[in-house]
Amino acid sequence: MSNPSSPHDNQPNDPQFAQKEADLKANPTLKLNRGGKVKEVDAASLRKPHARSFGKSFQVPDEGQVCNNAGGLLRNDGHRPVNNLESIDEYDHVTVNVGVVQCFHLRDWWSYCTVSSELRKDAVSSQRKVVWKDLLGPTRFKWVGFSDYLFYDTLSIYDISKLEEEDLSRQILLRSISKDPLEGEGQSEKVDTFYVNFVPLQVENLMNGGPVISDISVLFGEDCVEPRSNWELDKSWAFKVGQFPSFITTRRLRKKHIEDRKPRLTVREDGSFKIIQLADLHFGVGKGECLDEFPAHDYCEADSKTTNFVEQVLDIEDPDMVIFTGDQIMGSNSKQDSETALLKTVAPIISRGIPWSMVWGNHDDEGSLNRWELSKFANNLPLSQFMIGPRDTTDNTFGLGNYFHQIMDFENRQPVITFYFLDSHKYSTTGKIFPGYDWIKESQWDYFKEIYDERVRPQIRNSHNPHLSMVFFHIPTPEYLHEASVERSGESNPIIGNPMEGVTAPRYDSQGAAALAHMNVQAVACGHDHCNDYCLLDDSSPRKIWFCYGGAVGEGGYGHHNGYERRIRIYHFQTKQGSIYTWKRLNGSPINYFDYQLIASDGVSKTE
């Protein structure tokens, strides 16, 4: 499998980021780039540094450096915890203050923010983190008015060691946030509309097994979920009630342990590997309205019906991996908070312990997070195989989420399956010449041909079994239009499934079929055109390749063509035989499968 990289190692070229950091250090009036616009924020009114932009954090001491051992939290070598702190992640942090920032704004162009309430005005912090989620509703929908945001201050375990005894004695640890004051250990004080339970910042309070809050966030809607490890969502009370009710979720202080977030994937002992493709889920904030439900019912909540369908198929199929092929969330329904929508998307998969990966569609980044922010968030979720590729960019010249993964044999000796993931972008930027949708760029195809030549082919050259490969992206390529055979004049290429709507492929052909043939790919999977669920065998390149649609899964997206019932596609790999099988299941009768077909045999696309 490819080696996962840190998102910081692969950060796209972003000159605005570097310039913003320099401007903030020189200008006491802070400028935040939010919603695509620069906003002025009064630094003095906030008083503490924002986690990313409002100032610098304490520096982590170098190995062997002598630190002030205030509170006895660290040894004098500067990095070895004592007093039983060996079980705590020394690179984690604790929350020492929480409050609410109120901003007066003109649309999302300008705002002036002040702290309206906070727990401790004398808190010493490494970072101030503002949760830029408007508790009263999406800012961009209000021309003028006020917005409320939650903020909190943190201290790293390292930074605690640098405090003088006098400062340390005044610090606290946050234990919980609740609607009512808590009885028992600690104190409870009211901040804004909620109560905070806290205890003194002492070693015994870090180590006695009681909860210690490290991070705080907010999720929205009655159906919001929290699948992230070590996070706890309290839905027993609503923090604020705006367009959607908001609920506080908190992350607990990490214990030190080795956590393999991106486990190496292997086939089963019999050489099999099964994936479920989830196309066009269209989750949003709130329960959502069903669009073009078929068969229709008097009452239908889109996201809960979609989730129930996904969960049923997951339990029936027991897959080894789930792959999302774009439009996981509907941006227009996620203006309040894209994180909430994406967490609902992946929760059923994470709760079952299934590794997953995804590519972006044309609607995912139309909510509160842009493509880069979504990519960073997805990369860090449990069991995520999503990666920010080393050549990824924040624009459409290459895109975000171009990477590959390899599935190893049961003995974990060599790869037997390769999955390639490509960003198919959104809308064409050369509308008058090539109107409609954007296309996978030649540079992307060249990159993956290079990956195949330098990384994949040397690994499989001496393999006794055929190597299997698939490619995943969102928007269909022009090959999906190749109904007519190139080899057999006047005849049609084989199609299995239902072409129920027009193919919205880009007008420009970047010669994807030739690249796929070079990479020895047997099949391609996409989404986007909700009511198409067919597989077409294209013969326009030297190597015949199956181009398959997943068929839309989500009730929150359109499905109006001739009564379209939502469906899910499955792929089953038999690596010892070099075979790939695929079939589908319907929402109304998931126990039954249909359109079962063999698309590869002995490592070659099956043509009959």
Beta strands, then each sheet from edge to edge (+ up, - down):
strand 1: 29-34
strand 2: 37-42
strand 3: 93-106
strand 4: 110-118
strand 5: 127-131
strand 6: 144-156
strand 7: 172-178
strand 8: 187-191
strand 9: 194-200
strand 10: 213-220
strand 11: 231-233
strand 12: 240-241
strand 13: 245-252
strand 14: 272-278
strand 15: 321-325
strand 16: 356-359
strand 17: 403-408
strand 18: 415-421
strand 19: 468-472
strand 20: 495-496
strand 21: 523-526
strand 22: 535-538
strand 23: 545-549
strand 24: 567-574
strand 25: 579-586
strand 26: 593-601
strand 27: 604-605
sheet 1: 1+ 2-
sheet 2: 4+ 3- 6+ 5-
sheet 3: 7+ 9- 8+
sheet 4: 10+ 13- 11+
sheet 5: 10+ 13- 12+
sheet 6: 16+ 15+ 14+ 24- 25+ 26- 27+
sheet 7: 17+ 18- 19- 21- 23- 22+ 20-
end
